[in-house]
């Protein structure tokens, strides 16, 4: 076994988590920085309508991200488990299946979204004033979505094989290229939202090329081989079953974002939509370090679960929860103290700043517990429990938040929209805790014996052929 992979089961967990999470945190923050800079340039240079136009496309962006996560998370988790079991050849088969899925998804999904683009934008709450900006931006992104699926989805495998720094470099190059091109295309050439989209597509194309070259290079533990790209239903099902949780969560996020925009359009108009887009960009930037911790923890958890080192699984989970909670608590303090100043960076429109300042303070009331909620759900993805991870993923977005968005604004208008999110976060965190505690107890009980899970103790596994021939479902 290669040294980069072997250390997942041998080095001190806290050191490993730091080594794997820091590159992921830097990478995710970098990816968010160029999104924020896009909005700053568009809001300050083009205007409030253009900013609202970009904001209204978020449901479509969530759909694109959902399919990227379906492939990326599912593939990364399976590869980690297989490498932990010492099955490198099977891990390479999984990588080949992932690339085939990326090709299929980029053609079918993007084609359908482009065909129905205008009706979707109207459904999401776009007014005639902002539809042209929205169409110009997201249409270009969809046309070249293969680059995004490849760069984002397969970089998870680079991390899973024990190369977190290489995965970080992919994201940093993507972000750096995008920021430089933004300066030229938006500020110097005056291309507006089209310039922002073209910059994004070119930078994603660069990332995709780097990722594909990595898996053809001698430095990669796994190799991308044409022979492994012929579709195998057992491996496809394994990828999809584990990736279904983040996939469903992002699709639900698309529906939720659409409901937010529809309500905001009704109760606050285009300024409220623009404010929500800015709040989302800021909150996303502050939550991304938690996603980075998740990314760092997943290969460690998956590898040690596959190797039956359950004590290391629990230790990784504990350290990740502590780190995530510190991050979200610090983010909460920052947003509560300086909402006006943050919004003013994006726009000088007083109505957007006024609506956004009040909305931000309500929207992030439960921000400190979000880190625990995310990391707790990630455990089940990392160990192959796709159905349980799916349940937790849908809990906040579908079971709680969607009904809240349909009911509360009828009574409290804009305030009802803003408080829907913290209500959902609080309830989802309590339920996540109740589901997570029995799993932790089981893992601790197996730490000494090193036994394989059996039918009665660990439900909701993906198919036996995907995880391990010794397992039963």
TIROSE-534703 format. One record per residue: x, y, z of N, C-alpha, C in turn; residue in one letter. Coordinates in pm, whole numbers, padded with zeros to 5 digits, always signed. Layout:
XYZXYZXYZa
...
***
This chain:
+00084-00119+00000+00000+00000+00000+00088+00125+00000x
+00051+00225-00085+00130+00345-00093+00134+00417+00042x
+00244+00489+00065+00263+00558+00194+00152+00658+00221x
+00109+00733+00118+00004+00833+00138-00125+00770+00187x
-00152+00648+00143-00273+00579+00186-00254+00513+00322x
-00138+00453+00345-00114+00378+00468-00123+00468+00591x
-00081+00593+00581-00080+00679+00699-00221+00709+00750x
-00324+00687+00667-00461+00707+00713-00495+00617+00831x
-00429+00503+00838-00458+00409+00945-00354+00406+01055x
-00249+00489+01043-00138+00478+01139-00107+00608+01212x
-00113+00722+01146-00075+00848+01210-00177+00890+01316x
-00134+00977+01405-00223+01030+01508-00342+01100+01442x
-00463+01071+01493-00585+01118+01429-00592+01270+01423x
-00561+01337+01533-00571+01483+01536-00477+01547+01433x
-00358+01490+01418-00263+01541+01319-00315+01514+01177x
-00366+01393+01156-00421+01359+01025-00536+01451+00987x
-00627+01472+01083-00743+01557+01054-00698+01697+01017x
-00600+01749+01087-00547+01881+01054-00483+01881+00916x
-00401+01778+00888-00331+01772+00760-00428+01758+00643x
-00538+01685+00663-00634+01665+00556-00736+01779+00548x
-00770+01837+00663-00873+01940+00664-00819+02075+00618x
-00697+02110+00657-00645+02242+00622-00643+02265+00471x
-00591+02171+00391-00599+02192+00246-00742+02201+00196x
-00832+02121+00255-00972+02126+00214-01035+02259+00251x
-01004+02309+00371-01057+02439+00413-01006+02549+00321x
-00877+02548+00294-00820+02649+00204-00885+02640+00066x
-00902+02517+00019-00962+02497-00113-01105+02544-00120x
-01186+02507-00019-01327+02547-00021-01342+02698-00004x
-01259+02757+00081-01265+02902+00096-01226+02972-00033x
-01126+02918-00100-01084+02977-00227-01196+02970-00330x
-01266+02856-00333-01377+02842-00427-01488+02940-00396x
-01507+02970-00268-01610+03066-00229-01566+03210-00256x
-01437+03236-00244-01386+03372-00265-01419+03420-00406x
-01402+03333-00506-01427+03382-00642-01577+03402-00666x
-01662+03326-00596-01806+03350-00605-01840+03486-00544x
-01779+03513-00429-01802+03642-00363-01751+03757-00450x
-01632+03740-00507-01576+03846-00591-01662+03868-00716x
-01714+03758-00773-01809+03772-00884-01922+03867-00846x
-01980+03844-00729-02095+03923-00687-02056+04067-00650x
-01939+04083-00593-01893+04219-00563-01875+04298-00692x
-01806+04239-00789-01783+04307-00916-01915+04339-00986x
-02003+04238-00992-02131+04258-01062-02217+04360-00988x
-02225+04348-00854-02307+04441-00778-02258+04584-00784x
-02128+04603-00778-02072+04738-00776-02058+04797-00916x
-02030+04713-01016-02003+04763-01151-02129+04764-01238x
-02205+04654-01237-02321+04642-01326-02447+04695-01259x
-02470+04660-01131-02587+04716-01063-02666+04614-00984x
-02769+04664-00914-02850+04581-00824-02931+04477-00900x
-02984+04511-01019-03062+04414-01096-02976+04297-01140x
-02853+04325-01181-02763+04218-01221-02730+04128-01103x
-02710+04188-00985-02683+04110-00864-02802+04021-00830x
-02923+04075-00841-03043+03995-00817-03057+03885-00923x
-03018+03916-01047-03024+03815-01154-02935+03697-01126x
-02814+03723-01077-02725+03613-01039-02782+03536-00920x
-02842+03607-00825-02897+03542-00706-03012+03449-00741x
-03093+03487-00839-03211+03406-00873-03173+03274-00939x
-03049+03264-00986-03004+03139-01050-02954+03036-00950x
-02952+03069-00822-02897+02977-00723-02966+02840-00722x
-03099+02830-00740-03158+02695-00745-03098+02607-00854x
-03066+02667-00969-03004+02589-01077-02861+02552-01039x
-02790+02644-00976-02655+02611-00930-02657+02497-00830x
-02759+02493-00744-02772+02383-00649-02797+02250-00720x
-02872+02253-00830-02896+02130-00906-02765+02079-00966x
-02686+02169-01024-02555+02130-01078-02468+02072-00968x
-02463+02140-00855-02382+02092-00742-02432+01958-00692x
-02564+01938-00694-02621+01812-00645-02566+01693-00723x
-02561+01704-00854-02511+01593-00934-02360+01577-00918x
-02289+01689-00897-02147+01678-00868-02121+01604-00738x
-02203+01632-00636-02190+01563-00508-02231+01417-00517x
-02332+01389-00599-02376+01251-00617-02260+01163-00660x
-02183+01212-00756-02068+01137-00805-01948+01151-00711x
-01918+01274-00672-01796+01299-00595-01795+01237-00457x
-01901+01256-00380-01906+01203-00244-01916+01051-00246x
-02003+00999-00333-02017+00854-00341-01889+00786-00383x
-01822+00842-00482-01696+00784-00529-01587+00796-00423x
-01576+00914-00362-01473+00934-00260-01487+00839-00143x
-01611+00820-00096-01635+00730+00018-01601+00586-00018x
-01645+00541-00136-01619+00402-00176-01470+00377-00198x
-01403+00474-00258-01259+00459-00281-01185+00450-00147x
-01223+00534-00051-01159+00528+00082-01177+00392+00147x
-01300+00340+00140-01328+00210+00201-01250+00099+00132x
-01248+00102-00001-01176-00002-00075-01025+00004-00047x
-00970+00124-00041-00827+00134-00010-00799+00085+00132x
-00891+00111+00224-00877+00060+00359-00879-00092+00364x
-00952-00153+00271-00957-00299+00261-00843-00356+00179x
-00759-00267+00124-00647-00312+00043-00685-00353-00098x
-00797-00303-00150-00847-00343-00282-00830-00229-00382x
-00707-00208-00422-00674-00097-00511-00739-00114-00649x
-00738-00234-00703-00795-00256-00836-00943-00222-00839x
-01014-00261-00734-01156-00229-00727-01177-00078-00715x
-01088-00010-00643-01096+00135-00632-01079+00202-00768x
-00991+00147-00852-00972+00202-00987-01095+00179-01074x
-01162+00066-01055-01288+00043-01126-01391+00149-01087x
-01397+00182-00959-01492+00283-00911-01460+00419-00973x
-01332+00454-00983-01291+00579-01046-01337+00585-01192x
-01319+00476-01264-01363+00471-01403-01513+00490-01418x
-01590+00428-01327-01735+00445-01330-01774+00590-01304x
-01700+00655-01214-01730+00794-01182-01713+00884-01305x
-01608+00861-01382-01586+00943-01501-01698+00921-01603x
-01741+00797-01619-01852+00769-01710-01979+00840-01665x
-02004+00839-01535-02122+00909-01483-02115+01059-01510x
-01996+01116-01495-01978+01259-01521-02014+01292-01665x
-01970+01210-01759-02001+01233-01900-02152+01228-01925x
-02217+01128-01870-02361+01110-01892-02440+01225-01830x
-02407+01259-01707-02481+01362-01635-02464+01499-01702x
-02343+01530-01745-02318+01663-01802-02399+01685-01929x
-02423+01579-02005-02502+01592-02129-02651+01599-02098x
-02701+01505-02021-02845+01494-02000-02898+01606-01910x
-02838+01624-01794-02890+01722-01698-02878+01864-01752x
-02761+01899-01802-02742+02035-01852-02829+02063-01973x
-02847+01962-02059-02934+01979-02174-03078+02009-02134x
-03128+01937-02036-03265+01960-01989-03280+02097-01923x
-03182+02134-01842-03189+02264-01775-03183+02380-01875x
-03101+02366-01979-03095+02470-02082-03227+02480-02159x
-03288+02367-02187-03412+02364-02264-03526+02434-02188x
-03530+02413-02057-03638+02470-01976-03593+02592-01896x
-03489+02660-01941-03427+02764-01859-03522+02879-01826x
-03586+02939-01925-03672+03054-01898-03790+03019-01807x
-03863+02908-01833-03971+02872-01740-03922+02849-01598x
-03803+02792-01585-03748+02769-01451-03719+02901-01380x
-03660+02996-01452-03628+03125-01390-03755+03196-01344x
-03860+03189-01424-03987+03250-01385-04044+03179-01262x
-04035+03046-01263-04082+02968-01148-04007+03007-01020x
-03879+03035-01033-03797+03069-00917-03821+03211-00866x
-03903+03288-00938-03939+03421-00890-03872+03536-00963x
-03811+03510-01079-03741+03616-01152-03841+03714-01212x
-03814+03841-01196-03896+03946-01258-03842+03976-01397x
-03922+04043-01484-03873+04077-01618-03743+04158-01616x
-03721+04235-01510-03601+04319-01503-03473+04239-01485x
-03482+04123-01421-03359+04048-01389-03343+03921-01472x
-03446+03879-01546-03435+03756-01626-03319+03762-01726x
-03299+03873-01801-03186+03874-01897-03051+03849-01831x
-03030+03908-01714-02903+03886-01643-02890+03740-01599x
-02999+03685-01548-02996+03546-01503-02969+03451-01619x
-03034+03474-01732-03017+03389-01849-02874+03396-01901x
-02819+03514-01910-02682+03530-01960-02582+03456-01872x
-02603+03462-01741-02506+03402-01648-02515+03250-01646x
-02630+03197-01613-02640+03053-01589-02639+02974-01719x
-02681+03035-01831-02678+02965-01959-02538+02924-01998x
-02442+03014-01980-02302+02983-02011-02248+02876-01917x
-02282+02885-01789-02236+02786-01691-02286+02647-01728x
-02413+02637-01766-02471+02507-01800-02408+02448-01925x
-02378+02533-02022-02324+02484-02148-02191+02412-02129x
-02113+02453-02030-01981+02393-02007-01974+02321-01872x
-02086+02264-01827-02091+02205-01693-02003+02082-01677x
-01964+02017-01788-01876+01900-01779-01749+01933-01701x
-01696+02052-01722-01573+02092-01652-01595+02096-01501x
-01710+02151-01459-01738+02160-01317-01756+02022-01255x
-01831+01935-01323-01852+01800-01271-01720+01724-01258x
-01634+01740-01356-01506+01668-01354-01414+01722-01246x
-01395+01853-01245-01303+01913-01149-01348+01894-01006x
-01477+01914-00981-01527+01903-00844-01544+01757-00803x
-01609+01679-00888-01641+01541-00851-01519+01454-00831x
-01426+01458-00926-01312+01367-00920-01201+01416-00827x
-01203+01544-00789-01103+01589-00692-01127+01523-00556x
-01249+01479-00530-01276+01403-00407-01196+01274-00403x
-01174+01214-00519-01098+01090-00526-00950+01117-00498x
-00900+01230-00546-00761+01268-00515-00742+01275-00364x
-00838+01333-00296-00832+01342-00150-00844+01203-00087x
-00932+01120-00141-00955+00987-00085-00833+00897-00095x
-00750+00917-00197-00631+00833-00211-00515+00884-00128x
-00538+00988-00048-00436+01036+00044-00356+01154-00005x
-00413+01235-00098-00342+01351-00153-00423+01479-00133x
-00446+01520-00007-00529+01639+00016-00468+01767-00039x
-00335+01778-00039-00272+01900-00090-00294+01914-00240x
-00287+01804-00313-00310+01810-00458-00455+01853-00485x
-00549+01800-00407-00688+01841-00423-00704+01990-00394x
-00630+02040-00296-00633+02182-00263-00578+02265-00379x
-00468+02221-00438-00409+02296-00548-00507+02309-00666x
-00585+02205-00689-00684+02210-00797-00781+02324-00774x
-00831+02335-00651-00928+02439-00619-00863+02578-00621x
-00742+02587-00569-00673+02717-00566-00646+02769-00707x
-00606+02680-00796-00582+02721-00935-00712+02765-00999x
-00819+02692-00971-00952+02729-01021-00989+02869-00974x
-00978+02892-00843-01018+03021-00786-00928+03134-00837x
-00797+03110-00837-00705+03214-00882-00728+03254-01027x
-00748+03154-01112-00776+03182-01254-00904+03262-01268x
-01006+03223-01191-01135+03293-01200-01125+03439-01158x
-01054+03463-01050-01042+03601-01000-00967+03689-01100x
-00859+03638-01155-00783+03715-01254-00868+03745-01377x
-00941+03645-01424-01026+03664-01542-01142+03758-01513x
-01194+03756-01389-01299+03851-01351-01253+03995-01371x
-01131+04023-01331-01077+04159-01345-01079+04201-01492x
-01036+04111-01580-01032+04144-01722-01172+04151-01782x
-01253+04046-01759-01380+04034-01830-01488+04129-01778x
-01487+04157-01647-01591+04244-01590-01545+04389-01582x
-01427+04411-01523-01380+04548-01502-01324+04612-01628x
-01236+04539-01700-01168+04599-01814-01249+04589-01944x
-01305+04470-01972-01377+04451-02097-01524+04490-02087x
-01578+04501-01965-01717+04541-01947-01819+04438-01992x
-01789+04310-01975-01879+04204-02022-01989+04170-01921x
-01988+04231-01804-02095+04212-01707-02108+04069-01659x
-02234+04023-01644-02257+03888-01591-02205+03781-01688x
-02206+03811-01817-02148+03715-01913-01998+03697-01886x
-01931+03806-01855-01789+03796-01823-01765+03712-01700x
-01852+03727-01598-01840+03645-01477-01857+03497-01510x
-01954+03466-01597-01979+03327-01633-01864+03269-01716x
-01814+03346-01812-01704+03298-01896-01579+03273-01811x
-01552+03363-01717-01438+03344-01627-01453+03215-01547x
-01573+03189-01500-01599+03067-01423-01577+02942-01507x
-01628+02942-01629-01617+02825-01716-01470+02797-01752x
-01395+02900-01786-01254+02879-01821-01176+02824-01702x
-01199+02879-01584-01126+02832-01465-01163+02689-01431x
-01290+02653-01448-01331+02514-01424-01270+02419-01527x
-01255+02467-01649-01190+02385-01751-01045+02356-01717x
-00975+02456-01665-00836+02436-01622-00830+02331-01512x
-00921+02339-01414-00924+02242-01304-00950+02101-01355x
-01044+02089-01447-01077+01957-01501-00956+01893-01569x
-00882+01971-01645-00763+01919-01712-00660+01872-01610x
-00640+01949-01504-00542+01911-01401-00583+01780-01334x
-00712+01766-01303-00760+01643-01238-00739+01522-01327x
-00776+01534-01454-00761+01421-01546-00614+01386-01567x
-00528+01486-01574-00385+01459-01589-00329+01388-01465x
-00382+01423-01348-00335+01358-01225-00358+01207-01230x
-00476+01166-01274-00509+01023-01274-00444+00947-01390x
-00373+01018-01475-00294+00952-01580-00145+00959-01549x
-00110+01021-01435+00031+01042-01403+00084+00933-01310x
+00215+00912-01306+00274+00810-01217+00256+00842-01069x
+00232+00969-01034+00222+01008-00893+00090+00967-00829x
-00007+00932-00911-00139+00898-00857-00142+00753-00809x
-00202+00730-00692-00221+00593-00643-00314+00517-00736x
-00418+00584-00784-00516+00523-00873-00498+00576-01014x
-00530+00493-01111-00517+00532-01251-00655+00529-01318x
-00680+00631-01399-00803+00637-01478-00780+00561-01608x
-00845+00445-01622-00825+00358-01737-00954+00343-01816x
-00939+00344-01949-01057+00330-02034-01129+00198-02009x
-01054+00095-01977-01115-00036-01954-01211-00035-01836x
-01192+00058-01743-01278+00064-01624-01399+00155-01641x
-01415+00214-01761-01524+00309-01782-01652+00243-01832x
-01644+00117-01869-01766+00047-01910-01856+00029-01789x
-01981+00071-01801-02070+00079-01686-02093-00056-01621x
-02080-00058-01488-02111-00174-01405-02219-00135-01306x
-02332-00202-01313-02446-00161-01232-02419-00170-01082x
-02339-00269-01040-02314-00282-00896-02234-00163-00843x
-02134-00118-00919-02053-00005-00874-02128+00127-00889x
-02204+00140-00997-02286+00260-01014-02384+00273-00898x
-02447+00163-00861-02541+00165-00749-02469+00201-00619x
-02348+00151-00602-02272+00185-00482-02242+00333-00474x
-02197+00393-00586-02169+00536-00588-02295+00616-00560x
-02403+00580-00629-02528+00655-00617-02589+00642-00478x
-02583+00522-00420-02647+00501-00290-02580+00583-00180x
-02448+00594-00186-02377+00675-00086-02388+00824-00119x
-02377+00858-00247-02387+00998-00286-02527+01054-00285x
-02628+00967-00264-02766+01012-00268-02799+01113-00159x
-02735+01100-00042-02767+01192+00068-02730+01337+00034x
-02603+01366-00003-02573+01505-00040-02645+01548-00168x
-02670+01452-00258-02746+01483-00380-02886+01531-00344x
-02955+01453-00260-03091+01490-00220-03091+01621-00142x
-02988+01640-00060-02980+01763+00019-02967+01885-00072x
-02886+01873-00177-02869+01986-00268-02992+02009-00355x
-03058+01900-00397-03183+01918-00471-03287+01985-00382x
-03293+01940-00257-03384+02004-00162-03346+02150-00143x
-03215+02178-00141-03168+02316-00128-03215+02400-00247x
-03221+02337-00364-03271+02407-00483-03418+02445-00465x
-03497+02349-00415-03639+02376-00390-03654+02483-00283x
-03575+02470-00176-03581+02567-00066-03543+02706-00116x
-03436+02714-00195-03392+02843-00247-03499+02905-00336x
-03565+02820-00414-03675+02868-00498-03789+02923-00413x
-03824+02851-00305-03930+02899-00216-03889+03030-00148x
-03764+03038-00106-03714+03164-00050-03734+03278-00150x
-03690+03256-00274-03698+03362-00374-03842+03400-00407x
-03930+03300-00416-04071+03330-00443-04132+03414-00331x
-04105+03376-00207-04157+03453-00094-04095+03592-00087x
-03964+03597-00111-03896+03727-00107-03947+03820-00216x
-03972+03764-00335-04026+03845-00444-04164+03900-00407x
-04243+03819-00337-04380+03859-00301-04380+03964-00189x
-04296+03943-00088-04300+04029+00030-04196+04141+00030x
-04093+04129-00056-03988+04230-00053-03938+04276-00188x
-03975+04205-00297-03934+04244-00431-03789+04212-00462x
-03740+04266-00573-03603+04238-00618-03496+04275-00514x
-03511+04384-00437-03410+04413-00334-03397+04301-00231x
-03508+04238-00194-03502+04128-00097-03431+04007-00157x
-03456+03982-00287-03386+03872-00355-03236+03900-00359x
-03200+04023-00393-03059+04059-00394-02994+04047-00258x
-03067+04088-00153-03014+04077-00017-02992+03932+00022x
-03087+03847-00014-03075+03705+00019-02956+03643-00053x
-02932+03684-00177-02817+03633-00250-02685+03671-00183x
-02677+03794-00134-02556+03838-00065-02539+03764+00068x
-02649+03753+00144-02643+03681+00272-02598+03537+00249x
-02653+03475+00144-02615+03337+00113-02467+03324+00081x
-02413+03420+00005-02271+03415-00030-02183+03429+00094x
-02222+03520+00185-02143+03541+00307-02153+03420+00399x
-02276+03371+00423-02294+03256+00511-02225+03133+00455x
-02232+03117+00323-02166+03003+00259-02015+03010+00280x
-01959+03129+00270-01815+03145+00292-01777+03103+00434x
-01860+03137+00531-01829+03105+00671-01856+02959+00705x
-01945+02894+00631-01973+02753+00659-01877+02661+00585x
-01811+02711+00483-01723+02626+00403-01605+02567+00480x
-01548+02635+00580-01447+02565+00660-01499+02438+00725x
-01628+02436+00762-01687+02313+00816-01691+02205+00708x
-01725+02245+00586-01723+02149+00475-01581+02098+00454x
-01483+02186+00472-01344+02145+00461-01306+02043+00566x
-01353+02064+00690-01330+01965+00795-01396+01833+00758x
-01516+01840+00703-01586+01720+00657-01505+01645+00552x
-01455+01720+00455-01375+01658+00349-01249+01594+00405x
-01188+01662+00503-01069+01605+00564-01098+01482+00646x
-01213+01480+00713-01249+01366+00798-01293+01245+00718x
-01356+01267+00603-01418+01154+00532-01320+01044+00493x
-01206+01074+00430-01116+00963+00395-01057+00894+00518x
-01037+00969+00627-00985+00907+00750-01089+00812+00808x
-01214+00858+00815-01321+00773+00868-01344+00653+00778x
-01354+00677+00646-01382+00567+00553-01273+00462+00554x
-01147+00505+00552-01035+00411+00552-01036+00327+00678x
-01048+00390+00794-01041+00317+00920-01166+00232+00944x
-01278+00274+00890-01397+00189+00898-01378+00064+00814x
-01321+00082+00693-01292-00034+00610-01189-00125+00672x
-01094-00067+00747-00990-00146+00815-01035-00193+00954x
-01158-00160+00993-01216-00200+01123-01142-00139+01241x
-01089-00021+01222-01028+00054+01333-01132+00152+01386x
-01232+00101+01453-01347+00182+01492-01312+00288+01597x
-01208+00262+01677-01166+00363+01774-01119+00490+01703x
-01051+00473+01589-01004+00588+01513-01121+00659+01444x
-01223+00586+01408-01343+00647+01350-01407+00742+01451x
-01426+00695+01574-01488+00777+01679-01401+00898+01712x
-01272+00877+01721-01182+00988+01754-01185+01096+01645x
-01187+01053+01520-01195+01149+01409-01324+01227+01415x
-01435+01157+01440-01565+01223+01450-01566+01328+01562x
-01513+01292+01678-01511+01384+01792-01430+01510+01759x
-01311+01491+01705-01226+01607+01673-01292+01695+01567x
-01358+01632+01470-01423+01708+01363-01540+01790+01417x
-01617+01733+01509-01730+01806+01568-01681+01927+01647x
-01576+01909+01724-01520+02021+01802-01474+02133+01709x
-01399+02096+01606-01349+02197+01511-01464+02269+01442x
-01565+02194+01398-01678+02253+01326-01756+02349+01415x
-01774+02313+01540-01850+02398+01632-01776+02529+01661x
-01646+02521+01675-01566+02644+01694-01582+02736+01573x
-01578+02678+01454-01588+02758+01331-01723+02827+01321x
-01832+02752+01343-01965+02811+01327-01996+02913+01437x
-01944+02891+01556-01965+02989+01664-01894+03121+01633x
-01772+03111+01582-01699+03232+01542-01770+03304+01428x
-01821+03227+01332-01896+03286+01222-02022+03356+01268x
-02091+03296+01363-02212+03357+01420-02181+03493+01481x
-02075+03499+01560-02037+03625+01624-02006+03733+01520x
-01936+03694+01415-01898+03789+01311-02021+03845+01239x
-02115+03757+01205-02234+03800+01133-02326+03886+01219x
-02335+03855+01346-02420+03933+01435-02362+04072+01461x
-02231+04083+01463-02167+04210+01497-02154+04305+01378x
-02131+04251+01258-02098+04338+01145-02182+04309+01019x
-02313+04294+01029-02393+04263+00909-02395+04378+00809x
-02410+04501+00857-02419+04616+00767-02290+04633+00687x
-02178+04621+00754-02049+04640+00687-02026+04534+00580x
-02066+04411+00608-02047+04303+00511-02133+04323+00387x
-02258+04362+00407-02347+04384+00293-02301+04501+00207x
-02245+04603+00272-02203+04723+00199-02086+04695+00105x
-02012+04587+00129-01903+04551+00039-01957+04512-00099x
-02077+04452-00102-02133+04399-00225-02210+04503-00306x
-02273+04596-00237-02359+04691-00308-02373+04820-00227x
-02402+04929-00296-02433+05054-00227-02582+05084-00229x
-02662+04986-00272-02807+05000-00274-02861+04995-00130x
-02918+05106-00083-02959+05115+00058-03071+05018+00093x
-03161+04989-00002-03271+04897+00028-03220+04756+00049x
-03123+04713-00032-03065+04580-00014-02993+04571+00120x
-02917+04675+00155-02842+04674+00281-02937+04673+00401x
-03044+04752+00394-03138+04759+00506-03210+04627+00527x
-03263+04570+00419-03333+04442+00429-03237+04332+00473x
-03118+04333+00415-03022+04227+00443-02967+04229+00585x
-02948+04348+00641-02896+04358+00778-02992+04293+00878x
-03119+04326+00866-03220+04268+00955-03234+04118+00929x
-03238+04079+00801-03256+03938+00767-03141+03851+00811x
-03019+03901+00798-02902+03822+00835-02905+03786+00983x
-02939+03882+01066-02937+03857+01211-03039+03751+01251x
-03150+03744+01181-03250+03642+01211-03212+03507+01151x
-03162+03511+01029-03135+03388+00955-03030+03301+01022x
-02934+03360+01091-02821+03284+01145-02829+03262+01296x
-02949+03269+01353-02964+03254+01498-02912+03120+01550x
-02925+03013+01471-02881+02880+01514-02751+02839+01447x
-02678+02935+01395-02554+02906+01323-02453+02824+01405x
-02440+02846+01537-02340+02770+01612-02359+02619+01610x
-02483+02570+01593-02506+02424+01596-02501+02361+01458x
-02489+02442+01354-02491+02388+01218-02370+02298+01193x
-02255+02333+01252-02135+02252+01233-02154+02109+01281x
-02212+02093+01400-02239+01959+01452-02333+01884+01360x
-02435+01951+01312-02534+01888+01225-02469+01835+01097x
-02381+01913+01038-02315+01873+00913-02219+01757+00936x
-02135+01767+01038-02036+01663+01065-02104+01533+01107x
-02209+01543+01188-02280+01423+01231-02338+01347+01114x
-02399+01417+01019-02453+01350+00901-02345+01293+00812x
-02228+01358+00810-02119+01312+00725-02066+01176+00768x
-02075+01142+00897-02028+01011+00943-02092+00899+00863x
-02223+00908+00842-02295+00799+00777-02261+00790+00628x
-02230+00903+00566-02181+00898+00428-02046+00829+00422x
-01958+00865+00515-01820+00815+00511-01811+00665+00535x
-01905+00608+00611-01900+00465+00640-01993+00384+00552x
-02054+00448+00452-02134+00374+00355-02279+00356+00390x
-02328+00424+00493-02469+00412+00532-02550+00518+00457x
-02570+00492+00329-02631+00592+00243-02772+00628+00282x
-02853+00529+00319-02993+00558+00348-03011+00642+00474x
-02932+00615+00576-02941+00694+00699-02888+00835+00676x
-02781+00847+00599-02730+00979+00564-02834+01058+00484x
-02905+00987+00395-03010+01051+00316-03122+01103+00406x
-03161+01022+00503-03266+01063+00597-03228+01192+00669x
-03107+01197+00720-03062+01317+00792-03051+01437+00699x
-03008+01412+00576-02993+01522+00480-03128+01585+00446x
-03230+01501+00432-03362+01551+00394-03438+01610+00513x
-03395+01574+00632-03468+01615+00752-03483+01767+00760x
-03371+01838+00752-03377+01983+00764-03444+02047+00644x
-03398+02009+00524-03441+02079+00404-03586+02051+00366x
-03629+01926+00378-03761+01887+00329-03864+01880+00441x
-03832+01803+00544-03931+01774+00648-03964+01898+00731x
-03865+01983+00755-03886+02098+00844-03889+02231+00768x
-03787+02257+00687-03772+02391+00631-03877+02424+00525x
-03907+02331+00436-04005+02360+00332-04143+02393+00391x
-04196+02311+00483-04324+02351+00545-04316+02486+00617x
-04202+02513+00682-04188+02641+00751-04196+02758+00653x
-04133+02742+00537-04135+02848+00436-04273+02865+00373x
-04352+02761+00375-04487+02769+00319-04588+02827+00419x
-04556+02820+00548-04653+02861+00651-04617+02995+00715x
-04493+03009+00764-04457+03124+00847-04469+03260+00777x
-04430+03273+00647-04444+03404+00584-04588+03454+00576x
-04685+03365+00581-04826+03407+00578-04862+03489+00702x
-04791+03462+00811-04820+03530+00937-04725+03647+00964x
-04596+03630+00929-04495+03730+00966-04418+03786+00847x
-04467+03766+00724-04408+03822+00603-04257+03796+00597x
-04177+03902+00581-04032+03883+00567-03971+03817+00691x
-04017+03855+00808-03963+03793+00930-03992+03643+00932x
-04107+03604+00882-04139+03462+00875-04045+03386+00783x
-04001+03452+00675-03903+03390+00585-03770+03371+00657x
-03724+03476+00723-03592+03471+00786-03585+03369+00900x
-03690+03357+00982-03682+03268+01099-03705+03122+01064x
-03745+03093+00939-03766+02953+00900-03637+02872+00913x
-03525+02931+00873-03397+02859+00874-03350+02823+01015x
-03347+02916+01111-03302+02876+01245-03394+02775+01312x
-03524+02780+01285-03614+02679+01340-03577+02541+01286x
-03553+02533+01156-03516+02405+01095-03382+02356+01147x
-03286+02446+01163-03154+02406+01212-03161+02351+01354x
-03237+02416+01439-03248+02371+01577-03310+02233+01589x
-03422+02211+01521-03489+02080+01528-03405+01971+01464x
-03342+02000+01350-03260+01899+01281-03139+01860+01365x
-03082+01954+01438-02967+01923+01522-03004+01827+01634x
-03119+01848+01696-03165+01759+01803-03185+01618+01751x
-03247+01604+01635-03273+01472+01579-03143+01405+01536x
-03051+01482+01478-02920+01427+01441-02849+01370+01563x
-02855+01441+01673-02792+01395+01797-02853+01263+01843x
-02985+01251+01837-03052+01130+01882-03017+01009+01795x
-02991+01032+01667-02955+00922+01576-02806+00889+01587x
-02725+00991+01611-02580+00972+01613-02532+00900+01738x
-02591+00927+01852-02542+00869+01978-02541+00716+01978x
-02647+00647+01932-02641+00500+01928-02531+00448+01836x
-02505+00519+01726-02399+00477+01634-02263+00487+01701x
-02241+00595+01775-02114+00612+01846-02097+00503+01951x
-02204+00471+02022-02196+00365+02123-02160+00232+02059x
-02219+00204+01942-02188+00077+01875-02042+00073+01831x
-01994+00181+01774-01855+00186+01729-01759+00166+01846x
-01789+00227+01959-01703+00210+02076-01707+00067+02127x
-01823+00004+02118-01834-00134+02167-01754-00230+02081x
-01729-00194+01954-01655-00281+01863-01506-00249+01860x
-01466-00142+01926-01327-00096+01915-01227-00200+01961x
-01259-00272+02067-01165-00369+02121-01165-00499+02042x
-01287-00543+02004-01296-00673+01938-01262-00670+01792x
-01276-00552+01729-01247-00541+01586-01336-00626+01501x
-01463-00642+01543-01555-00728+01470-01618-00653+01354x
-01660-00733+01257-01732-00673+01145-01877-00653+01183x
-01940-00545+01138-02080-00522+01168-02167-00636+01119x
-02271-00663+01193-02363-00767+01151-02500-00707+01124x
-02593-00793+01089-02722-00748+01042-02798-00670+01147x
-02793-00716+01269-02872-00653+01372-02818-00520+01419x
-02688-00500+01413-02631-00383+01478-02611-00264+01386x
-02592-00288+01257-02566-00177+01166-02659-00187+01047x
-02773-00123+01050-02865-00126+00938-02824-00028+00830x
-02905-00028+00723-02895+00074+00618-02762+00072+00545x
-02705-00044+00522-02580-00050+00446-02609-00051+00297x
-02512-00007+00219-02520-00022+00076-02496-00168+00043x
-02518-00213-00083-02510-00354-00115-02378-00418-00075x
-02385-00545-00041-02268-00621+00002-02156-00613-00100x
-02191-00619-00228-02089-00618-00332-02012-00488-00336x
-02071-00382-00281-02006-00252-00284-01908-00235-00170x
-01946-00280-00051-01862-00254+00065-01763-00364+00092x
-01810-00478+00127-01720-00584+00167-01789-00718+00157x
-01726-00820+00102-01788-00950+00090-01818-01014+00225x
-01754-00966+00333-01780-01024+00464-01908-00971+00526x
-01962-00859+00472-02074-00793+00536-02206-00848+00492x
-02302-00835+00577-02439-00870+00545-02524-00745+00556x
-02632-00742+00480-02724-00629+00486-02856-00675+00540x
***
